[in-house]
Amino acid sequence: AMSILLEQQHFSPVVNTTIRLAYRSPLHYDANLQVKIQSSCRRYSKHKMAATESTSERLNVTSACSAATEFIKIYYDYVDKMRHKLSKLYLADAEMVWNGNQLHGAAAIQKFYEQLPVSQHSIRCFDSQPVNSRAVGEQSSLLVTTGGSVFYKGKRSDFHQSFLITSQDEKWKVVSDCFRFQQFVPAAATPAT
């Protein structure tokens, strides 16, 4: 069970949309999620091409949020429960930086995750937006950022993760991925004057 809050802020000519997810329980695997991701990828591509110029931005943002929601569900489920299949979610030449560890290629990323302790991710919020077609041409691409917490060996850590995902063979694939633990940094003491 999750609650979704959709906030829209309109900035001419850009539409900015944020979706926040609050999960009451950890993500659970759903065999239909891969089909949903493929479907959302097709819907996003169709909206991107079919929409008129004035409504295009709204449709793209709405479709991007829908696609990102489905992608995030399956991505973290793969990381937590099916790491042996994780490379399927990345392009063959994908790049990843995980807390300063730079990895190149889907196989290397999967191998890295397979060496980590068992994890349990809980996503508190995320944001998604389509990448401007001037940057990627007709290639459907999304920028997705997530924030939440993860348990490794019973120890909880907050994290932030950013993805650039793109459509390939009607599936969303990660092009670039940056994961970073969020650590509290105490405010510096104010010097006496």
Secondary structure, 3 states (H helix, E strand, C coil): CEEEEEEEEEECCEEEEEEEEEECCCCCCCCCHHHHHHHHHHHHHHHHHHCCHHHHHHHHHHHHHHHHHHHHHHHHHHHHHCHHHHHHHEEEEEEEEECCEEEECHHHHHHHHHHCCCEEEEEEEEEEEECCHHHHCCCCEEEEEEEEEEEECCEEEEEEEEEEEEEECCEEEEEEEEEEEECCCCCCCCCCC
